[in-house]
């Protein structure tokens, strides 16, 4: 962008309104970042936690699966609650509960205590994702919403990549419990930021009933809406393709590629780079292509990445150091395409329910986390013994996502 339009855009960004919007975006991004940080920051400590508590990796994997199940199910509560009681009140209460549960995780003396604390974290962490997405659509519209969602999705999707790097160094310097103390501090910082900076975006006249019958009927209507459900399942399948590799990262790096706990950056820094590039591409495409056109561009790139991943996993030796870079390159392309696709998917899905965005966001997030729970609890166990098996798993998830999206695209005006 150049000339008067660029000058106008720059001036708007430097205005008080532009600066306030930038601050709000940072706070919302932080809310969305908390949940994936809780998932992934402790991945480098899996082996150490298992050794300390005297349990195998299957038991440690349940600290992830149970968290995701609690996280996904509780999202279904937070969406209608924020439509009824307001976004700000619900998010503040949930963050305080999260901080308490994370303290308990840091103080755990057995695998049972850690599992219970992780379930508590999951019950509280869902509020940030649900309400954060709803806030974007409350505060922004059209191409602006797409750009803002791209920036926030960059943070949300980059968090699973950055978290193991931070967690690996914390583990190396201070031990695995320091990762949970770090999360306590982060959650308390979010409490302060949300209390001081977030506006309430649901006016009293627009609030929905929280009566169980009304909520259940609303969810039933959403589940019966074919176009909305098609989009959120596409979203969940695409995210599952990335999360398969994130959840299997300890096995990929340590078991297959001979790396150690401080080498997670070799896998995750390229993923962050892909997410940044995809987010920048989404910002550029906003206003130039339709939402459906943007989705098509992203899905095409992820398709190329899936094919490349199958080929490299089949032909490369899995026991040499350079295998890290061969493994990471197609995953980086995949998340770049995912970062292009997801903002348009989210905004289009939320627009089907303008009066109940909290509920719509909740069902979207719950579906995503349910798929992630299946990926981490079932698919990783089945596929992590082979890099090629992981590539086949990603390809299967992508094929389902693409087929469903094509069906949505052909019938979207029906």
N, C-alpha and C positions, 0 to 999 in steps of 0.2 A: 504494500500500500504506500502511495506517495502522493505529494501535492496537498491540496486543501483538505481532502478527506482524511489523509493521515494526520494532518495537523489537528483537525477537529477531534479525531479519535484520541490522539495523545493528550489534548487539552482536557477531554472528558475524563481520562484516566487520572489526571493530576488534580481534578476538582475535588472539593470536600466530599461530594457524593461518590465520586469514583474511588477515593481512598477508603470511604466507609464500606463501599461494596467489596473492595479488596480485603478488608479486615474480616467482613462477614464470611467471605469465601474461605479464608484461612481457618476460621473457627469451625465452619461446617466440614472442611477437609479434615481437621483434627478429630472431629466426632466420628467421621467415617474411618479414619486411620486406626482408631483404638481397637476395633474388633480384629482386623487382620494382624495387627501387632500382637494381640493376645494369642492368636493362632500360631504364629510363625517365629516369634522371637526366641522361644525356648527349643526350637528344633535341633540346634547344635548340641543341646544338653541331653538328648534322649538317652544316649549310652550312659552318661554319668548318673542320671536320675535312676535308671534301671539298676546300675551297680550299687548305688547307695541304698536303695530299698530292697535289693535282692530279688528283682523280678525281671522277666524277659521283655523284649521289645514289643511283643503283642500286647502286654498289659500297659506299657507306656503309650502305645498308639491309642488306647482307649481314653487317655486323658485328652486327646484331640477329638476323637469321635463323639464322646459324651458332651464335650463343650459345644461342638457344632450342633448337636441335636437340641440341646437346651437353648442355644442361641437362636436357632431357626424357629423353634416352636414359640418362644417368648415374643418374637417379633410380631406374631399374630395378635398379641395383646397390645403392644406399644402403638401400633398404627391406629386402631380405633380409639385408644386412650388419648392420643395426641389430637385426634379430630374432636374429641369431646372436652378434654380438660385444658387444651392448649399445648403447644409444642414445648415451651420453655419449662414449665413446671415438671413435666414428665421426664425430660432429659436430665434435669438437675437431680431429681430423686434417684434415677437409674445410675447416674455417675457416682453418687455417694455410696450406693449399695455395691457397685463394682469395686470401689476402692477398698471397702471392708473385706470383700471376698478375696481380693488380691493379696491383702495382708495375710489372710489365712493360708493362701497358697504358699507364700514365702516362708511361713512358719511350719509347714507340714512336716510331720515326723514319720509318716507312713504313706504307702501308695493309696490307701483308702482315704486318708485325709486330703491328699492332693486331688484325687478324683472328685471328692465332694466340693472342694474349693473351686475346681475347674467348672463344675456344673453351675455353681453360684455365679462365677464370672460370666458364663454363657447366658444365664437368665437375665443378667443386667446389661450386657454389652450390646444386645440387639437394638436398644433404643437409639444409639448413635447413628446406625446405618439407616434405620427406617425414617427417623425424624430428619436426619441430614438431607436425604434425597427429597423428602417432602418440602423442606425449607427452600431448596433450590427452585422448585416449581412454584412455590408461594411468592418468591421474591423476584423471579426473572421470567421472561417470556420469549418465545420465538428463537431466533438465532442467538440472542444473548443467553438464553437458557442452555442452548446446545454448547456454547463456548464455556460457560461456567461449569456445566456438568462434565465437560471434557477435562477441565483443570482439576475438578474434584475427583473424577474417576481416575485421573493420573495418580493422585495421592493414594486413593483407595486401592488401586491395583499395584502401585509401586510399593506399598507397605509390606505385602508378603515377600517382596524381593529384598527390601532394605532391612526388614526386621531380623532375619537370620544373621546378617552381617553384624548388626549391633549386638544381637544376642551372643554371637560367637565370641566377640571381643569381651563382653561382660563376663561370659563364662570363663574365658581364659584368665582374666584379671582377678575376678572376685568370686567365681563359683556360680552355679546355676541359680541359687536363690536371689542373687543380685538382679537377675532379669525381672523377677516379679516385683522387687522393690522399685526398679525403674518404671514399671507399669503403674505402681501406686502413685509415684510422683507425676507421671503423665496424666493420669485420670484426675488428680487434684488440680492440676493446671487447667484442665478442660472445665472443671467445675467453676473456677474463677472466671475463665474467659466467657463461658456461657452465661453466667450470672450478670456479668458487667456489660457484655457486648451484644448478645442475641436479642432481637426484638421478638415480641409475641406476634405471630403472623395469622393466627386464627381468631378473628373477632368473635365476641360473645354471640352475636346474631347468626354467625355461620357455623356454630358448633353443632356437632351431630350427637344423637342419643348414644349413650353407652349401655343401654338396656340390652341384656344378652340376646333377646329375640331379634332386636334390630341388627345387632352386630352379626349374628348368625345368618340372617337373611341377606345382609350386605355381602358377606363372604360367599354365600351360595350364588348370588347374582354374578359376582366376579368370577367364580369358578366356572360358571355356565357361559361366560362371555368368550366365544372362541378366539376372536382376534387378539384380545388382551392376553389370554392364556398362552396362545402360540408364541407371542413375543417374549413373555417371561420365561418360558421353557427354553427358547432359543438362547436367551441370556444365560440361563443356568448351565446349559450344555457347553457353551463356549467357555464360561468361567471354569467349569469342571475340567476342560482340556488343559488349561493352565494349572489348575490346582492339583491335578494328578502329579505333575512334576514337582510342584512346591512341596506337597506332602511326602513325596518319595525322595526329596533332596538328600536326607541323611544316607539312604541306601545308595543313591546314585553316586554321590561324591565320595563317601567314605568306603563303601563296600565295593562298588564297581570301578571307581576311578582312582582309588588309593589316596584320597586327600584327607586332611584333618579338619578339626573344628574351626580353625581360623581361615580355611580356604573356601568358605561359602561365598565369598565375594566373586570368585571365578564364575560361579553359576548365576548369581543374582545381580551383579552390576550390569552385565549385558541386558538382563531383563528390564532393569530400570531404564536403560538407554532406549530399548525398544518402546517402552511405555511413553517415554518423553516424546519420541519421534511420532508415535501414533497420536498422542494428544495434540501436538502441534499441527499435524495434518488435519485433525478434526476441526480445530479452530479455523484453519484456512478454508476447509470445505463448507463451514457453516455459512449459509446465505448463498453459496454458489451451487450446491446440489440440494435436492430434497432430502428429507430424512431417509427415505427408502434408498435413494441413490448413494448416500453416505454409507448405509448398511452394506450395500452391494460391494462397494470398494473395499471395505474392511473384510468382508467374508471372502472375497477373491484372494486377498493377501494371506489370510489364514489358510486357505486351501493350498496355496503354493507352499507355505511353510509345512503343512502336514505331509504333503508329498515328499518334500526334501527330507523331512525327519525320518520317514520310513526308509528312504534310500540310505541315508548316512548310518542309521542304526543297524541296517542289514550288513553293510560292507565294512564298517570301521572296526578295528580291534578295540575291545573295551577295557584293556588292561594297561594302557599307556597314558602318559600325562596329556599328550595332545588331544586325547579323546575328550577332554573337558570342553575344548573349544568347538570340536565337531558336534558334540552333543548340544551345546548352548546355542549355536547359531540359528538353527531352525526354530527353537523355542523363542528366541528373541523376535524373529519375524512373526511368529504366531501371536505373541502378546502385542506387537505393534498393530497387527490387523484387528485384534480384539479391542484395543484402545480406540481405534477408529469407529468400530461398530457399536460399542456399548452405550455411549451417551445418546445416540439417536434411538436405540432400542428402548432405553429407560424413559426418555421424554415422551416418545410415542405411546408407550404403555400407560404412563401416568395420565396422559391426556384423555384416555378413555373414561377416567373417573375424576373430573375436575372438582367435584364437591367432597370427595373422600380420598384425597391424595395420600393421607396417612395410611388408610386401610390398603389402598392399592400398592403403596410402597412396601407395606408389611408383607403382603402376599408374595410380592416379587422377591423380597429378601428371604422369606421363609423357603420358597421354592429353590432359590439359589443355594441356601445353606443345607437343605435336605439333600440336594445333589452332591454338595461338597462332603457331607457326612458319608454318603455312600461311596464316594471316591476314596476318602481317607480310610474308611473302615473296612471296605470290601475290595475295591479295585487295586489299591496299593498293595494289599496283602497278596492278591492274585498275581500281579504283574511286576512287582518291584525286583524280582529275581533276574529279570532280563531287560536290557535297554530296548531291544526290539519289541518285546511284549508291551512296554510302556508306549512306544510309538504306535503300535496297533491300537491300544486303548484310546489314545488321543484321536487317532483317525476315526475310530468308531463314534466317539462323541461328536466330532466335527460333522461327520456324514449325517447324523441325526439332526443336528442343528441346521445344516444347510437345507436338508429336505423340508423341514418344518417351516423355515423362513421362506422358501420358494412357494410353498403352499399358501402362507400368509400373504405374500406379495401378489399372487394371482387373485386372491379373494378379498384383498384389504378394503375394497370399496363396497363389498356386499353386506 
